[in-house]
Amino acid sequence: RKEVEQDPGPFNVPEGATVAFNCTYSNSASQSFFWYRQDCRKEPKLLMSVYSSGNEDGRFTAQLNRASQYISLLIRDSKLSDSATYLCVVNAGSGGYQKVTFGTGTKLQVIP
Amino acid sequence: EAGVAQSPRYKIIEKRQSVAFWCNPISGHATLYWYQQILGQGPKLLIQFQNNGVVDDSQLPKDRFSAERLKGVDSTLKIQPAKLEDSAVYLCASSYNIFRDRGSGNTIYFGEGSWLTVV
């Protein structure tokens, strides 16, 4: 089983739609979680951290389910500019330091 | 605040040649990473430094890849000899201090990447 798994997509959604991505992780000792956004031929950039109680930033909502070991990202009212690949990142303690693992990413295409 | 700097941005070499990439992390960041990202895949960690020490190089193909961070600031990643399958973008990243659990405070910041094509 991969340490961090994501559905690669692509998710093709119309403008204005709501779309959700899930990401599962295998290490139950994982401590912090992030969503990164990567535009085509660009570097990944932090979209938002994921807090235990869930958090929202504008149209974006992130949730953490420790019992089932997954995190989710919900995008409401999708915009054309949301088209990108969304990378799930999990940070787990290992050997005294925080080991960071990236998922393979979920590609989102918002269609006019 | 200056971001993570990388050079060169683009490089085309023939197989069996060598190439070197340079990275300057964000000032004050103790942890530095080199990732390899092949088109359509997520970033794969090659090597992780804490100051000038290696903390994880388990996925670095050591027969052809090497990296150093001698003074705990800048870093260089070298490939010698290159293979066709090394064509990828090499991303350097840094974070404050991976040995301290700052939870969501230990954000990883990426450079723009060095795009390598091996022909």
Interface residues (C-beta under 8 A of the other chain):
Chain A: Q6 Q31 S32 F34 K42 E43 P44 K45 L46 S49 V50 Y51 L87 V89 N91 G93 G96 Y97 Q98 K99 V100 T101 F102 G103 T104 G105
Chain B: Y33 Y35 Q41 G42 P43 K44 L45 Q50 V55 D56 L91 S95 I98 F99 D101 G103 S104 N106 T107 I108 Y109 F110 G111 E112 G113
